[in-house]
Amino acid sequence: MRTHITIGISCLLLPLVLFGCSKKEEPSKQSSKNQPTETVVQNNKQSSNTRKPLPKYSTGKLQVIAQPDDISVLVNKHNSLPETFNPKDLASLNIPFLASASTEKRQLRKEAATQLEKMVNAAKKDNIYLKGVSGYRSHETQKALFNRYVKRDGYAKARTYSALPGTSEHETGLSIDITGKDGTCAADDCFAQKPEAEWLAKHVQDFGFIIRYPKGKEKVTGYKYEPWHIRYVGVKIAKELTIKGITLEEYYLHS
């Protein structure tokens, strides 16, 4: 009698279990099919007997920029470049760089490159010797860099100083990290105490650049203070932002 009851219950439960399993599979297929590529960091799969692959991260909804070639384009945590975007007018920079800088990172878009070279030469007249650290980065380079920071510091901390691929200004070819002649404090907080940082803060706008992530504006830009990261927006806008003491985000908000 007990055997018959057990079989009867199993027969009743089996359709429910099968039904439940089939319902769980549908959303996962749907989400993977509709997942927007611009909001996810893709990672190469690794075999199970090596270190675990990085998880996929989503930033939620991102606005994909319609005119990514615009000199004053706003790229940030909410505005993403198209994944296939590549600046068409990249030019090699004729300025000193850290030896570790790749050929790719020694480039900016032509207009920005011309103005940066003028700025570096002007700094020399004031006995300030500037060096490049990292200019243009491709989408793939930014992805690899961001993933490396996540592995080192964790996702939350990495997001305070590094951008998801597609949302990095370096991918525009309009931004560059700058350091001093000896290369110490390159892309580090201690650069703020260097005479090179003081010179940049006073003069970048004369050449169409801004300190993109200024001190005290972390909640607006979404990033920590970076006195070494400068962005080309053109002389007119650069001077306006400097006079008003506002960020590129605030410029677009009030324009």
Backbone as CSV, one residue per row, in Angstrom:
resi,resn,N_x,N_y,N_z,CA_x,CA_y,CA_z,C_x,C_y,C_z
1,MET,0.852,-1.218,0.000,0.000,0.000,0.000,0.876,1.252,0.000
2,ARG,1.923,1.205,0.809,2.818,2.367,0.885,3.508,2.639,-0.458
3,THR,3.827,1.540,-1.151,4.476,1.689,-2.462,3.560,2.374,-3.449
4,HIS,2.282,1.998,-3.451,1.321,2.613,-4.370,1.145,4.095,-4.092
5,ILE,1.132,4.472,-2.788,0.975,5.899,-2.431,2.163,6.705,-2.921
6,THR,3.382,6.150,-2.730,4.591,6.858,-3.151,4.611,7.094,-4.645
7,ILE,4.247,6.039,-5.385,4.221,6.171,-6.844,3.188,7.204,-7.271
8,GLY,2.051,7.178,-6.591,0.989,8.141,-6.925,1.415,9.566,-6.713
9,ILE,2.089,9.859,-5.591,2.555,11.230,-5.297,3.605,11.660,-6.308
10,SER,4.534,10.737,-6.631,5.579,11.061,-7.601,4.983,11.428,-8.945
11,CYS,3.940,10.682,-9.331,3.294,10.970,-10.617,2.651,12.342,-10.634
12,LEU,2.102,12.732,-9.465,1.484,14.052,-9.384,2.528,15.155,-9.403
13,LEU,3.686,14.934,-8.713,4.702,15.973,-8.606,5.531,16.124,-9.870
14,LEU,5.739,15.031,-10.605,6.611,15.075,-11.762,6.235,16.145,-12.787
15,PRO,4.960,16.262,-13.166,4.605,17.347,-14.124,4.894,18.723,-13.579
16,LEU,4.721,18.924,-12.233,4.973,20.240,-11.646,6.451,20.569,-11.704
17,VAL,7.290,19.567,-11.401,8.734,19.798,-11.434,9.194,20.136,-12.846
18,LEU,8.709,19.356,-13.805,9.093,19.616,-15.187,8.604,20.972,-15.655
19,PHE,7.405,21.311,-15.268,6.847,22.614,-15.648,7.673,23.744,-15.046
20,GLY,8.044,23.569,-13.754,8.839,24.607,-13.091,10.177,24.788,-13.768
21,CYS,10.856,23.735,-14.126,12.153,23.835,-14.779,12.053,24.551,-16.118
22,SER,11.017,24.229,-16.869,10.871,24.876,-18.173,10.598,26.351,-18.024
23,LYS,9.917,26.790,-16.991,9.625,28.213,-16.777,10.888,28.956,-16.389
24,LYS,11.815,28.304,-15.676,13.041,28.979,-15.260,13.968,29.240,-16.439
25,GLU,13.923,28.406,-17.446,14.840,28.555,-18.564,14.454,29.710,-19.480
26,GLU,13.169,30.009,-19.573,12.716,31.026,-20.532,13.301,32.403,-20.275
27,PRO,13.256,32.940,-18.992,13.815,34.275,-18.807,15.292,34.359,-19.107
28,SER,16.063,33.301,-18.753,17.499,33.390,-18.986,17.806,33.462,-20.472
29,LYS,17.049,32.706,-21.292,17.240,32.801,-22.733,16.872,34.189,-23.237
30,GLN,15.802,34.716,-22.699,15.330,36.035,-23.133,16.343,37.112,-22.790
31,SER,16.853,37.093,-21.538,17.766,38.152,-21.114,19.064,38.098,-21.886
32,SER,19.565,36.886,-22.165,20.794,36.787,-22.905,20.639,37.237,-24.341
33,LYS,19.439,37.040,-24.919,19.197,37.440,-26.305,19.087,38.945,-26.432
34,ASN,18.468,39.588,-25.435,18.191,41.028,-25.531,19.209,41.880,-24.796
35,GLN,20.252,41.270,-24.255,21.201,42.014,-23.444,21.976,43.007,-24.303
36,PRO,21.928,44.331,-23.983,22.609,45.327,-24.813,24.113,45.209,-24.675
37,THR,24.823,45.153,-25.783,26.264,44.946,-25.721,26.993,46.144,-25.143
38,GLU,26.438,47.354,-25.287,27.154,48.521,-24.805,27.145,48.656,-23.297
39,THR,26.357,47.843,-22.593,26.319,47.960,-21.144,26.996,46.801,-20.442
40,VAL,27.672,45.949,-21.192,28.254,44.754,-20.587,29.714,44.628,-20.964
41,VAL,30.543,44.242,-20.011,31.936,43.947,-20.296,32.034,42.478,-20.659
42,GLN,32.415,42.187,-21.878,32.548,40.804,-22.294,33.917,40.289,-21.885
43,ASN,33.966,39.044,-21.446,35.229,38.447,-21.029,35.441,37.115,-21.733
44,ASN,36.713,36.802,-22.042,37.020,35.532,-22.663,36.804,34.398,-21.686
45,LYS,36.218,33.279,-22.153,36.004,32.130,-21.303,37.328,31.419,-21.050
46,GLN,37.480,30.919,-19.831,38.670,30.176,-19.484,38.257,28.801,-19.016
47,SER,39.150,27.806,-19.148,38.816,26.458,-18.729,38.666,26.381,-17.219
48,SER,37.911,25.383,-16.752,37.585,25.283,-15.336,38.798,25.008,-14.461
49,ASN,39.892,24.495,-15.052,41.059,24.194,-14.234,42.045,25.351,-14.176
50,THR,41.664,26.522,-14.720,42.458,27.736,-14.560,41.676,28.699,-13.677
51,ARG,42.196,29.949,-13.508,41.499,30.892,-12.652,40.130,31.243,-13.234
52,LYS,39.209,31.604,-12.366,37.835,31.868,-12.788,37.757,33.116,-13.659
53,PRO,36.896,33.119,-14.675,36.734,34.315,-15.511,36.033,35.414,-14.737
54,LEU,36.265,36.653,-15.163,35.567,37.778,-14.540,34.090,37.718,-14.864
55,PRO,33.225,38.149,-13.937,31.792,38.164,-14.229,31.462,39.259,-15.226
56,LYS,30.264,39.191,-15.799,29.790,40.239,-16.690,29.112,41.316,-15.870
57,TYR,29.465,42.564,-16.135,28.909,43.665,-15.360,27.980,44.513,-16.209
58,SER,26.899,44.950,-15.614,25.965,45.829,-16.308,25.873,47.158,-15.591
59,THR,25.845,48.242,-16.336,25.702,49.572,-15.748,24.255,50.042,-15.806
60,GLY,23.355,49.177,-16.234,21.977,49.613,-16.409,21.836,50.263,-17.773
61,LYS,20.905,51.195,-17.895,20.639,51.811,-19.194,21.687,52.874,-19.514
62,LEU,22.217,52.816,-20.720,23.167,53.798,-21.209,22.604,54.454,-22.467
63,GLN,22.846,55.744,-22.579,22.498,56.447,-23.801,23.662,56.282,-24.778
64,VAL,23.396,55.749,-25.947,24.443,55.620,-26.955,24.532,56.935,-27.718
65,ILE,25.720,57.497,-27.773,25.933,58.822,-28.356,25.718,58.800,-29.864
66,ALA,24.922,59.743,-30.347,24.588,59.792,-31.772,25.681,60.441,-32.608
67,GLN,26.440,61.396,-32.000,27.492,62.101,-32.744,28.827,61.971,-32.007
68,PRO,29.411,60.793,-32.026,30.634,60.542,-31.257,31.854,61.314,-31.747
69,ASP,31.805,61.848,-32.987,32.938,62.597,-33.537,32.968,64.054,-33.082
70,ASP,31.911,64.509,-32.414,31.834,65.902,-31.951,32.981,66.184,-30.976
71,ILE,33.688,67.282,-31.186,34.822,67.642,-30.332,34.402,67.823,-28.872
72,SER,33.187,68.304,-28.648,32.729,68.552,-27.270,31.853,67.411,-26.745
73,VAL,31.946,66.231,-27.336,31.093,65.101,-26.962,31.202,64.780,-25.459
74,LEU,30.046,64.491,-24.866,30.007,64.149,-23.444,29.982,62.627,-23.304
75,VAL,31.080,62.082,-22.850,31.204,60.649,-22.591,31.384,60.462,-21.091
76,ASN,30.496,59.712,-20.482,30.600,59.468,-19.041,29.867,58.180,-18.678
77,LYS,29.530,58.018,-17.404,28.908,56.777,-16.959,27.495,56.585,-17.486
78,HIS,26.943,57.620,-18.084,25.580,57.548,-18.601,25.514,57.619,-20.125
79,ASN,26.622,58.036,-20.754,26.658,58.223,-22.198,27.791,57.400,-22.801
80,SER,27.419,56.455,-23.634,28.396,55.523,-24.191,28.652,55.768,-25.671
81,LEU,29.899,55.607,-26.062,30.243,55.618,-27.480,29.702,54.337,-28.118
82,PRO,29.366,54.378,-29.404,29.000,53.129,-30.094,30.170,52.145,-29.987
83,GLU,29.865,50.889,-29.825,30.922,49.890,-29.605,31.905,49.819,-30.767
84,THR,31.452,50.141,-31.957,32.311,50.061,-33.142,33.029,51.381,-33.447
85,PHE,32.894,52.376,-32.566,33.471,53.689,-32.846,34.996,53.654,-32.821
86,ASN,35.591,54.276,-33.829,37.038,54.491,-33.885,37.279,55.875,-34.478
87,PRO,38.023,56.749,-33.782,38.315,58.070,-34.350,39.038,57.928,-35.693
88,LYS,38.632,58.731,-36.663,39.168,58.584,-38.015,40.410,59.447,-38.270
89,ASP,40.675,60.395,-37.369,41.768,61.329,-37.642,42.838,61.298,-36.553
90,LEU,43.152,60.103,-36.060,44.185,59.983,-35.033,45.551,60.375,-35.599
91,ALA,46.337,61.062,-34.772,47.677,61.480,-35.192,48.667,61.161,-34.084
92,SER,49.869,60.769,-34.476,50.919,60.491,-33.490,51.388,61.799,-32.868
93,LEU,51.597,61.769,-31.565,51.988,62.967,-30.831,53.506,63.147,-30.811
94,ASN,53.939,64.368,-31.091,55.360,64.687,-31.058,55.711,65.336,-29.716
95,ILE,55.516,64.536,-28.652,55.872,64.980,-27.299,56.542,63.800,-26.593
96,PRO,57.270,64.063,-25.501,57.867,62.950,-24.752,56.774,62.105,-24.082
97,PHE,57.000,60.800,-23.995,56.095,59.878,-23.328,56.879,58.996,-22.367
98,LEU,56.190,58.427,-21.407,56.802,57.389,-20.592,57.175,56.229,-21.511
99,ALA,58.267,55.579,-21.204,58.738,54.481,-22.051,57.716,53.356,-22.157
100,SER,56.880,53.208,-21.133,55.903,52.116,-21.107,54.697,52.357,-22.016
101,ALA,54.544,53.566,-22.528,53.374,53.897,-23.358,53.450,53.188,-24.706
102,SER,52.373,52.506,-25.078,52.312,51.810,-26.365,52.155,52.821,-27.503
103,THR,52.359,52.354,-28.729,52.180,53.211,-29.900,50.752,53.744,-29.968
104,GLU,49.792,52.885,-29.642,48.387,53.293,-29.658,48.149,54.473,-28.724
105,LYS,48.712,54.420,-27.535,48.466,55.444,-26.518,49.214,56.750,-26.783
106,ARG,50.060,56.768,-27.781,50.806,57.987,-28.131,50.092,58.773,-29.229
107,GLN,48.780,58.624,-29.302,47.983,59.292,-30.327,46.836,60.096,-29.708
108,LEU,46.434,61.135,-30.428,45.202,61.875,-30.164,44.608,62.250,-31.517
109,ARG,43.374,62.693,-31.511,42.800,63.216,-32.746,43.593,64.448,-33.176
110,LYS,43.622,64.686,-34.450,44.555,65.657,-35.035,44.491,67.033,-34.378
111,GLU,43.305,67.584,-34.220,43.175,68.929,-33.632,43.695,68.953,-32.202
112,ALA,43.331,67.939,-31.433,43.782,67.854,-30.044,45.295,67.656,-29.971
113,ALA,45.843,66.866,-30.892,47.280,66.613,-30.923,48.062,67.900,-31.186
114,THR,47.581,68.678,-32.140,48.241,69.944,-32.470,48.267,70.882,-31.267
115,GLN,47.134,70.995,-30.582,47.040,71.885,-29.432,47.870,71.374,-28.249
116,LEU,47.919,70.071,-28.080,48.714,69.520,-26.982,50.204,69.790,-27.203
117,GLU,50.658,69.638,-28.421,52.063,69.916,-28.714,52.401,71.378,-28.432
118,LYS,51.483,72.269,-28.775,51.684,73.694,-28.470,51.767,73.901,-26.957
119,MET,50.923,73.202,-26.220,50.900,73.353,-24.769,52.195,72.846,-24.134
120,VAL,52.672,71.705,-24.582,53.917,71.139,-24.042,55.092,72.085,-24.315
121,ASN,55.132,72.679,-25.496,56.195,73.631,-25.833,56.093,74.903,-25.005
122,ALA,54.861,75.358,-24.734,54.663,76.551,-23.903,55.105,76.275,-22.467
123,ALA,54.851,75.074,-21.981,55.246,74.711,-20.615,56.768,74.749,-20.455
124,LYS,57.476,74.335,-21.510,58.945,74.339,-21.457,59.492,75.727,-21.177
125,LYS,58.824,76.744,-21.727,59.277,78.126,-21.519,59.160,78.531,-20.066
126,ASP,58.291,77.826,-19.322,58.145,78.078,-17.884,58.902,77.045,-17.059
127,ASN,59.836,76.342,-17.721,60.633,75.288,-17.070,59.775,74.156,-16.498
128,ILE,58.685,73.887,-17.173,57.812,72.754,-16.828,57.896,71.760,-17.982
129,TYR,58.307,70.543,-17.661,58.534,69.543,-18.702,57.491,68.422,-18.560
130,LEU,56.558,68.416,-19.484,55.431,67.486,-19.427,55.692,66.246,-20.274
131,LYS,55.160,65.130,-19.791,55.255,63.866,-20.533,53.881,63.224,-20.625
132,GLY,53.645,62.528,-21.719,52.401,61.789,-21.876,52.472,60.442,-21.174
133,VAL,51.327,60.005,-20.662,51.215,58.690,-20.027,50.346,57.776,-20.879
134,SER,49.128,58.249,-21.173,48.186,57.441,-21.941,47.196,58.344,-22.662
135,GLY,47.246,58.313,-23.990,46.314,59.093,-24.791,45.153,58.227,-25.257
136,TYR,45.066,58.017,-26.550,43.976,57.218,-27.114,44.056,55.763,-26.668
137,ARG,42.870,55.179,-26.385,42.774,53.739,-26.122,41.625,53.175,-26.951
138,SER,41.854,52.067,-27.585,40.792,51.389,-28.317,39.810,50.760,-27.334
139,HIS,38.658,50.339,-27.844,37.648,49.682,-27.014,38.236,48.439,-26.355
140,GLU,39.001,47.665,-27.096,39.592,46.440,-26.559,40.617,46.736,-25.478
141,THR,41.413,47.774,-25.676,42.407,48.161,-24.669,41.732,48.593,-23.376
142,GLN,40.671,49.390,-23.501,39.955,49.850,-22.313,39.307,48.677,-21.582
143,LYS,38.785,47.720,-22.323,38.158,46.548,-21.704,39.179,45.757,-20.888
144,ALA,40.346,45.526,-21.469,41.394,44.777,-20.774,41.867,45.522,-19.526
145,LEU,42.007,46.852,-19.646,42.468,47.666,-18.527,41.459,47.656,-17.381
146,PHE,40.181,47.850,-17.730,39.151,47.871,-16.700,39.070,46.524,-15.975
147,ASN,39.110,45.453,-16.718,39.039,44.130,-16.108,40.219,43.868,-15.175
148,ARG,41.382,44.393,-15.548,42.562,44.241,-14.693,42.377,44.968,-13.366
149,TYR,41.804,46.173,-13.426,41.549,46.927,-12.199,40.509,46.229,-11.319
150,VAL,39.503,45.633,-11.946,38.472,44.918,-11.187,39.092,43.753,-10.430
151,LYS,39.971,43.013,-11.091,40.629,41.879,-10.449,41.494,42.331,-9.281
152,ARG,42.081,43.509,-9.409,42.986,44.007,-8.374,42.248,44.635,-7.196
153,ASP,41.247,45.493,-7.498,40.609,46.287,-6.446,39.137,45.975,-6.198
154,GLY,38.546,45.136,-7.033,37.109,44.897,-6.919,36.339,45.862,-7.795
155,TYR,35.139,45.461,-8.181,34.344,46.235,-9.132,33.986,47.630,-8.611
156,ALA,33.484,47.712,-7.371,33.010,48.996,-6.830,34.122,50.037,-6.807
157,LYS,35.301,49.648,-6.328,36.406,50.607,-6.257,36.906,50.964,-7.653
158,ALA,36.990,49.973,-8.529,37.469,50.228,-9.894,36.604,51.260,-10.600
159,ARG,35.314,51.242,-10.312,34.385,52.172,-10.972,34.586,53.622,-10.545
160,THR,35.320,53.872,-9.444,35.564,55.241,-8.999,36.682,55.906,-9.777
161,TYR,37.506,55.105,-10.462,38.628,55.696,-11.183,38.823,55.150,-12.597
162,SER,38.082,54.130,-12.964,38.216,53.565,-14.305,36.839,53.402,-14.942
163,ALA,36.801,53.512,-16.260,35.526,53.491,-16.977,35.281,52.152,-17.665
164,LEU,34.014,51.771,-17.708,33.629,50.621,-18.509,33.960,50.899,-19.973
165,PRO,34.360,49.892,-20.718,34.623,50.122,-22.145,33.399,50.708,-22.837
166,GLY,33.677,51.724,-23.641,32.589,52.449,-24.302,32.272,53.754,-23.608
167,THR,32.614,53.837,-22.312,32.325,55.051,-21.553,33.605,55.777,-21.120
168,SER,34.722,55.395,-21.704,35.994,56.052,-21.374,36.291,57.178,-22.349
169,GLU,36.690,58.316,-21.820,37.067,59.447,-22.673,38.287,59.133,-23.538
170,HIS,39.126,58.240,-23.068,40.315,57.897,-23.846,39.942,57.300,-25.203
171,GLU,38.776,56.679,-25.271,38.343,56.083,-26.535,37.943,57.131,-27.577
172,THR,37.711,58.368,-27.128,37.365,59.443,-28.067,38.585,59.953,-28.830
173,GLY,39.770,59.719,-28.277,40.977,60.289,-28.867,41.144,61.756,-28.526
174,LEU,40.413,62.214,-27.496,40.454,63.623,-27.093,41.010,63.815,-25.683
175,SER,41.375,62.741,-25.018,41.863,62.819,-23.643,43.237,62.186,-23.508
176,ILE,43.994,62.712,-22.555,45.323,62.166,-22.296,45.688,62.376,-20.833
177,ASP,46.412,61.419,-20.275,46.955,61.548,-18.927,48.372,62.097,-19.052
178,ILE,48.671,63.082,-18.204,49.955,63.788,-18.265,50.727,63.602,-16.963
179,THR,52.048,63.536,-17.064,52.901,63.506,-15.884,54.082,64.445,-16.109
180,GLY,55.022,64.435,-15.153,56.188,65.302,-15.257,57.369,64.601,-15.893
181,LYS,58.471,65.308,-15.979,59.673,64.828,-16.664,60.195,63.529,-16.097
182,ASP,60.187,63.401,-14.753,60.750,62.197,-14.137,59.762,61.035,-14.083
183,GLY,58.522,61.284,-14.424,57.537,60.207,-14.473,56.998,59.750,-13.138
184,THR,57.434,60.361,-12.051,56.930,59.961,-10.737,55.495,60.456,-10.553
185,CYS,54.724,59.708,-9.813,53.325,60.036,-9.535,52.455,60.043,-10.785
186,ALA,52.871,59.303,-11.811,52.064,59.226,-13.035,50.720,58.580,-12.738
187,ALA,49.634,59.284,-13.061,48.269,58.814,-12.817,48.079,58.388,-11.365
188,ASP,48.675,59.147,-10.469,48.582,58.853,-9.039,48.194,60.120,-8.278
189,ASP,47.604,59.928,-7.093,47.126,61.071,-6.313,48.232,62.068,-5.997
190,CYS,49.462,61.576,-5.816,50.558,62.475,-5.437,50.915,63.466,-6.537
191,PHE,50.410,63.246,-7.748,50.675,64.191,-8.834,50.107,65.569,-8.517
192,ALA,49.054,65.616,-7.711,48.415,66.890,-7.349,49.392,67.850,-6.671
193,GLN,50.439,67.311,-6.037,51.417,68.141,-5.332,52.571,68.589,-6.222
194,LYS,52.579,68.153,-7.455,53.684,68.448,-8.363,53.494,69.813,-9.041
195,PRO,54.601,70.492,-9.368,54.487,71.781,-10.083,53.818,71.619,-11.448
196,GLU,53.955,70.439,-12.054,53.309,70.193,-13.352,51.789,70.258,-13.233
197,ALA,51.259,69.738,-12.121,49.804,69.767,-11.900,49.327,71.207,-11.728
198,GLU,50.106,71.996,-11.011,49.756,73.406,-10.802,49.759,74.158,-12.132
199,TRP,50.755,73.877,-12.974,50.839,74.548,-14.270,49.649,74.163,-15.148
200,LEU,49.320,72.882,-15.181,48.180,72.426,-15.985,46.892,73.114,-15.556
201,ALA,46.669,73.186,-14.255,45.438,73.793,-13.740,45.302,75.252,-14.172
202,LYS,46.421,75.933,-14.333,46.397,77.352,-14.702,46.315,77.590,-16.205
203,HIS,46.820,76.667,-16.999,47.025,76.968,-18.417,46.313,76.083,-19.432
204,VAL,45.778,74.939,-19.040,45.229,74.019,-20.058,44.126,74.653,-20.908
205,GLN,43.311,75.515,-20.290,42.191,76.101,-21.040,42.665,76.979,-22.193
206,ASP,43.880,77.538,-22.085,44.408,78.379,-23.165,44.653,77.582,-24.443
207,PHE,44.711,76.274,-24.306,44.979,75.409,-25.448,43.785,74.502,-25.773
208,GLY,42.640,74.803,-25.143,41.417,74.076,-25.453,41.171,72.839,-24.601
209,PHE,41.959,72.662,-23.541,41.792,71.500,-22.664,41.157,71.904,-21.329
210,ILE,40.622,70.924,-20.640,40.111,71.124,-19.280,40.628,69.996,-18.399
211,ILE,40.689,70.267,-17.086,40.898,69.182,-16.125,39.539,68.505,-16.023
212,ARG,39.419,67.345,-16.593,38.102,66.734,-16.778,37.427,66.326,-15.484
213,TYR,38.199,65.878,-14.498,37.631,65.421,-13.228,38.207,66.257,-12.082
214,PRO,37.669,67.467,-11.901,38.227,68.397,-10.911,37.871,68.029,-9.470
215,LYS,38.631,68.581,-8.568,38.426,68.340,-7.143,37.107,68.959,-6.690
216,GLY,36.356,68.234,-5.880,35.084,68.718,-5.375,33.899,68.437,-6.277
217,LYS,34.154,67.838,-7.450,33.076,67.559,-8.405,32.866,66.056,-8.598
218,GLU,33.310,65.262,-7.632,33.233,63.811,-7.770,31.805,63.300,-7.957
219,LYS,30.860,63.917,-7.277,29.461,63.488,-7.392,28.854,63.857,-8.742
220,VAL,29.426,64.857,-9.374,28.928,65.292,-10.684,29.522,64.427,-11.799
221,THR,30.834,64.221,-11.756,31.505,63.474,-12.819,31.430,61.967,-12.615
222,GLY,31.294,61.541,-11.355,31.280,60.112,-11.061,32.662,59.532,-10.849
223,TYR,33.690,60.384,-10.896,35.065,59.915,-10.736,35.830,60.757,-9.719
224,LYS,36.835,60.150,-9.133,37.688,60.856,-8.181,38.488,61.953,-8.901
225,TYR,39.018,62.849,-8.109,39.839,63.947,-8.621,41.064,63.404,-9.361
226,GLU,41.236,63.854,-10.607,42.378,63.424,-11.416,43.031,64.637,-12.069
227,PRO,43.996,65.258,-11.395,44.636,66.460,-11.953,45.476,66.179,-13.188
228,TRP,45.729,64.911,-13.466,46.548,64.530,-14.617,45.736,64.264,-15.891
229,HIS,44.432,64.098,-15.753,43.590,63.718,-16.893,42.995,64.970,-17.537
230,ILE,43.453,65.286,-18.737,42.958,66.478,-19.417,42.193,66.073,-20.677
231,ARG,41.237,66.906,-21.029,40.339,66.582,-22.146,40.225,67.786,-23.075
232,TYR,40.359,67.537,-24.368,40.230,68.613,-25.347,38.765,68.839,-25.699
233,VAL,38.315,70.103,-25.593,36.938,70.470,-25.947,36.904,71.696,-26.859
234,GLY,38.084,72.246,-27.166,38.153,73.479,-27.942,38.341,74.672,-27.014
235,VAL,39.029,75.688,-27.481,39.393,76.836,-26.631,38.167,77.557,-26.070
236,LYS,37.169,77.797,-26.890,35.994,78.552,-26.447,35.300,77.885,-25.265
237,ILE,34.996,76.601,-25.394,34.299,75.889,-24.320,35.210,75.720,-23.105
238,ALA,36.483,75.444,-23.347,37.428,75.259,-22.238,37.507,76.505,-21.366
239,LYS,37.564,77.667,-21.999,37.644,78.911,-21.222,36.336,79.193,-20.490
240,GLU,35.220,78.879,-21.133,33.928,79.095,-20.484,33.783,78.212,-19.240
241,LEU,34.158,76.954,-19.361,34.067,76.034,-18.228,34.991,76.470,-17.088
242,THR,36.179,76.943,-17.449,37.147,77.372,-16.436,36.665,78.617,-15.704
243,ILE,36.162,79.589,-16.433,35.663,80.832,-15.815,34.497,80.551,-14.879
244,LYS,33.593,79.677,-15.305,32.408,79.358,-14.502,32.677,78.320,-13.411
245,GLY,33.812,77.635,-13.514,34.141,76.614,-12.534,33.215,75.417,-12.594
246,ILE,32.836,75.025,-13.819,31.897,73.920,-13.971,32.517,72.774,-14.787
247,THR,31.881,71.634,-14.724,32.325,70.451,-15.454,31.615,70.378,-16.802
248,LEU,32.025,69.426,-17.605,31.376,69.224,-18.898,29.932,68.773,-18.707
249,GLU,29.666,67.988,-17.657,28.305,67.587,-17.345,27.430,68.793,-17.061
250,GLU,27.933,69.729,-16.250,27.166,70.915,-15.892,26.983,71.852,-17.086
251,TYR,27.952,71.865,-17.972,27.844,72.675,-19.175,26.661,72.226,-20.022
252,TYR,26.530,70.924,-20.192,25.408,70.391,-20.983,24.084,70.505,-20.257
253,LEU,24.134,70.423,-18.948,22.909,70.514,-18.155,22.272,71.897,-18.281
254,HIS,23.095,72.929,-18.369,22.591,74.303,-18.376,22.604,74.954,-19.756
255,SER,23.056,74.223,-20.771,23.117,74.850,-22.097,21.821,74.608,-22.875
